[in-house]
Each structure stands twice: as structure tokens, then as C-alpha cells.
Amino acid sequence: MADALASGASARKGVGVQVPPRAPRSARMGRALLGAAVELSEVMARYAMALAHIDATVEETRTNQRTGRTFLPSVRSLTEPQVVEAVDAWWGGA
């Protein structure tokens, strides 16, 4: 091993790292779950309830800049920060 390193056989190569997208985060969710033993399935069920509520009540539309297609009012018409804010509001009031 020492001979291989000395001969330059193991040149250092750059390593690429792909960072996954940011997960939606809610301060109220964190506070509500702090210290509580909650199953992931329960959290996911509540999150699904929040998304269903938001989907049914959102009034904003958005147009895809590339295709010009207009999204009807739904979760798809919101940006990620808007969805996080809406989930946070729903979670705190539910």
C-alpha cells in the first residue's frame, strides 16, 4: 500500500455531492411534536390532511413560465414557501 501511494497510483479525484431538496419544515409542527412519541405514519397522515385542506381552499393561480400553461387553483399553483406557510398555519389551527 505504501509503495502504491508513493508511486502516485492513487491520485486524488474530486468527489461530487448531490444535496437533496429541502424538506418542508414547520416550526409549529416541531413544537407540537416536541417531547411526544409520534409515529411517522401519524405525522404523514396529518400532513396529507393539511395538503388536502390547502388544495381545496387555495385561490391563487400561477402560469408556467416555460410553457405558458396556467395552473388551476391548487397546491400546484403555490411556491414551496407558500405551501410551507399554509401547512404551518393549518397545523397550528387544527
N, C-alpha and C positions, 0 to 999 in steps of 0.2 A: 504494500500500500504506500509506504513512504517513497519507494522508487517511482511509482506511478505519479505521485504528486510532484516529485522533483522534476520529472521529465516533462511536465506540462500537459500530461494526457487528460487531466480533468480541468479543463478551462471552465471558469465560472460563466454561467449563462444567465441572462435575465429571466426572471420569473414573472409571468403576467398574473395579475389577480383581478378577478371579476367580482365586484361588490354587488350583492343582491339589492333589489329596490327596497326603499324604506318601507317598513311595515306601518300601517296606520296605528297611531298611538293616541290615547286619550287620557288626559290627566284624571278625569273623573272615574274612568274605568279602573285606573290604577288605585285610586283612593278607595273605591268601592270594594275592590278585591283584596286590598292590603290586610294581611292578617287572616284572611278567610281561606279555608281549604275549598277550592272550587275546581271542579273538573274542567278540562279544556273543552269538552263537549258542551258544557253549560255556557261557557263564555262564547263559543261559536254560535250556539243557538240564540243567545241574546243579540249577538252581532248581526245575525241573519234577520232577526226581528227588527232591529234598527234599520237595516238596509231596506227591508220591505216597507217600513213606515216612510222612510225618506223617499223611496221610489214612488210611492202613492201620493205624496204631498208636495213634491218639488214642482215649481212652476217655471223655472228657468230653462231656456233652450240655448243651444250652442251650435255653431257651424264648424265643421271640419275645415281647417284652413287649406288643406291639400286638395280635397275632393269637392268642397263646397256643399257637401251633404249636411243638412240640418238634423240635429238630434232632437227628437221629441222630448218633452219634459220627463226626465227620469234620472236615475243615478248616473247614467252615461253622459248626461249633459253637464255634470258638475266636474270641477277640477278636484284633484286629490285633497288639497287643503280645505275645500268646501265640504267634501264628504266627511273628512275628519271632524270638522267643526259641527256638522249636522249630527254625526254619531255621538259626539261629546254632549251636545245639547239634549239629544233624545235620551242618552244613558242617564244623565243627571235628573231628568224629569220623569223617567219611567219607574 
